[in-house]
Amino acid sequence: MSKHGILIKSEDVLEEKYKVLDHIASGGMSEVYLVEEVDKHNPQRWAVKVANKDNKLSQKLIDETKILSELEHPNIPRIIDFFSTEDYIFLVMEYAAGEVLTEYLNENDYKLPLTAVIELGIQLCDILEYLHNRSEPIIYRDIKPGNIIMKKNGEMKLIDFGISRKFREEKLRDTVKIGTVGFAAPEQFEQKQTDQRTDLFSMGALLYYILSQGKYVYIAQKPISHYSNKLPKSLIKCINQLVELEPNKRLQHASDAKKLLVKALNETNRKGISIYVTLTVGMAILVFMVGFLSSFILM
């Protein structure tokens, strides 16, 4: 039995359509399973989130379904189906094959190439621009390594919209104070309303966490440059401005962060080219000198 009391096991068939293959993960309100369509002519695989109706947080799965049903973005899993039984609620969605960022960082001692970290940030900016610029902006509120799936081609998927909410300008505060300690912005635990700047703080906290090899910006209280003197100036500026405690002092839009990250990526690539060119020229000079000395000795 799962920690949520959900009695589902491998080989079970859900709604006469989806055969359960494996248990993928446990969340705060649900269990996630890998399933395959029973239709032998089209045996596609999906991920199914299952919540127990008796769980007081099960409404969050319904809220997540409503939000995902409105979204269409390459870095966000598509919703496929939704149904319920007497005991459970089921959300069927695109299966994001890859490795959870948390696991990848642990397995590789947080040694992620700098370009990969910056590109991850750029992809997050694209997602946040999409969410924040809708007619009814969506605030994600839970950017963290455990909610990011890294694919082998470098692309990512942002999963778990369970605590996302739609922004209402007339509201003074959030109904529920919620978030993941270490990555959540201060306003998520205060009597304030979260907005797009909340997600920007979390993105900055995530980049800080990766580049500092597992340090939380809240606890460390040090600029990201403390951990490396080789980071591009644009990246340092971006992260420092994202993790400002006061929302008004942060970068205000995902597009602002993206500009700095693109600039940082260009700076990083130029440094790589510069090193390559220097080494190439150095080798050419060395080869010439060896040839010249060899000729001189033979004379």
N, C-alpha and C positions, 0 to 999 in steps of 0.2 A: 504493500500500500504506500502511496506517495505521502509526502508531509501534509498535503491538503486533503487527504482522505479520498483521493480519486482512484476508483477501481477500474483502471484500464491497463491492459497488458498487450504484449506482442501477439500478433495474429488476430486480435479483435478487429471487427469490421464496423466502422462508424457510419450510421445513416445509410447502410447498404452500399456505400460508395468508396469508403477510404479504409484500406487495410493498414493497421498499425504495424510499423516496422521496428521502431526503437523509441526509447525515451531520450529526448535531447537535453532538456534543462528543467530546473524548477525556479519559479519566480516568486515574488511576494504574494501573488494572488492566484497563480495558475501553474499548470504543468504544460510542457511543450513536447509534442511527439512528432516524429517523422512518419508520414503515411504515404501510401501509394494508391493511386486510383485502381479500383477493382477491374475496370474496363481494360481487357487485355490488349485491345487495339490502340489504346492511348494511356499507357501506365505511367502517367506523370507523378512526380513526387512533390509533396507539399509539407508545410509545417502546420501543425494544429495546436492552438492554445486552448486549454480546457480549464474552466473554472467551476468550482462546486457552487451550486445555487445557494447553499447554506452559508457560504463565505460572505461576510458583510462587504467585502471588497469586490465581489463579482460584478457589481455595476460598472466598475472600471473597465472591464473587458467589453461591455456594451458600449461604453463611451469611446474606447479605442476603436471599436469597429466602425462607429459613426464617423470618426475622424479619418481613418484609413480609407473609407469608402469614397471620400472626396478627393483623395490625393493620387497623383500620377507623376512619379519622379523616378529616374533610373536608380537612385541611391536609397529608395524607400521600398520595402516589400509590398507587392500588390495584394489586395484582398481578393480571395477566390470564392469563399462561401461563408455562410453563417447560419447556424441552426442550434436548437436546444432540445434537450430531453427532459424527463421529469426531474433528473438530478443535476445535469450539467449544462453548461453553455460552451459552445464550440466556435472558434474563429479559425477558419482555414485560410492560409496565406502563402505567398511565394516562399519557397525554401531557399534561404540565403546560404548556399554552400560556401564554406570557408572556415576561417579560424577566428574565434573571439579574440579581440585585441588583448584582453587580460591574459589569456593563455599564451599568446604569442610573445608578449613582453616578458612573462615569467620564464618561458622556455629559452629566450634569447638574452637574458640578463639586461633587458631594456635597451639592447643595442640595435636600434632601428636607424637605418641610414638617414642622414639629415634631410636629404631630398624627399624621402618617403614621409617623414614627419610633416614637412611643409605641404606636400601634396595632399596629405590627409586633411590638414587644416583648410586647404583650398576647397576640397570636396565638401567639408562641413559648411563652409561659407555658402557654397552653392545651394545646399539643402536649406540652410537657414534663410537665405534670400527668398527661396521659393515659399517657405512656410510663413515668413513674416510679411511678405508683400501681397498676400491674398486679401480679398475683399474683407474677410474675417480672419485676421492674423492668427496663426497657431503658434503658441509658445510651447516648445518641447519639454523643457524643465528637467531633463535627466541625461545630459551628455556625460558619458563616462566610458571607460574601456569595456565594461561588460555589455554595453549596448551597441557596440560596433563590431561588425563582422568584416574581416579582411579577406578579400579574394586573392587568388594567386596572381592575377594580372594587375594588382595594385589598387583596384577599385574597392569601394567599401559600401556596406549597407548599414543604415541606421535603423535599429530595430527597437521594439517595445515602446509604443506610444501610450502606455497605460496611464501615465500621469500628465499627459499633454492637456492643454486647455485652450479654448478660444479666448482671445483678448477682447475685453469689453471696456472701452474707454471710460464709461460712466461708473465702473466699479472702483471702489477705493482700496479694496484688499482682496486677496484670494480667499476662497471658501475654506480650503484646506492648506495648512502649512506642510509642505512635503518636498523631498529632494534627497539626494545622496550626499552625506557629509563628506567633505573633501573636494567635491566638485560643484556643489550647489552654491548659488550666490547668496550673500547675506540676507537679501530681502525675502528669500524663500522661507525663512524662519522668523520673519518679523511681521508686524501688522501692516503689510504693504501689498500692493498688487505687483505680480511679476509681469515683465514685458520683454521685448526683443533683447534688451540689454542683459537680461537674466541669462539667456542662452549664450550670449557672447562671453559673459564671465566664465561659464562652465567650459566653453571651448578653450578659453585661455588657460583655465586650470588644468584641462586635459593636456594641452601642449606643454605646459610647465611640468606636469607629472612625468611625461615621457622623457623630456630633455634633461630633467634632473635625476633621472633613473629612480623614480618612485617616491619623490618627495611631494607632499601636499603644500600648496602655496600658503594656505591658512597657517600651517604649523611652522613652515620654514621661515616665512617673513623675510625673504631675501630676494633680490632681483635675479632673474634667470641667468644673467651674465655671470653670477657668482659661480655657476657650475661649469661654465665653459667660456673661454675668451676667444673662441673661434666662430661664434654664431654671427650671422649677418646682422648688421645694425638694424635693418628693417624688421627682422624677426624679433629682436630684442624689444624694439619699440612697440611692435604689435602686441606681444604677450604682456608687457608691462602695462599697456593701456587697457587691455582686456580685463585684467584682474584687479582693477581699481575697486575698492570696497564701495565707493559712492557711485551709483549708476550714472550720474551726470558727468563724472570724470572719465568714464569709459569711452571707448569707441562706440558710436551710437548706432551704427548699421553694419550688417554683415559685409556689405560692399566695401566699407572702409577697411575692414580687416583683410578682405581678399586682395585689395590693392597692395597692401604692405606685404602680404605673403607672396604674391606674384613677384614683387620686387625682390624679396628675399630669395626666392627660387632662382631668379635671374642672376643675382649676386653669387649664389652658391655655384651655379653652373659656370659662370665666368671664371671663378676661382679654379674650378676643375680644369677648364680649358687652359688657363694660364699655367697651371702646374704641368699639364701635359706638354704644352708648347715649350716650356723651360727645359723639361727633361729631354724632349726631342732635339732641341737645339744643342743641349749639352752633350748628348750622345753623338751628334753629328760632328761636333768639334773634337770630341775624344777620338772618333774614328779617323778624322783627318790627321790629328796629331800622331796617332799610332802609325798611320801610313807614311807620314812625312818622316818620322824618326827611323822607320824601317828602311826607307829609301836612303836616308842619310848614312845609316850603319853599313848598308850593302856597298855604298860607294867607297 
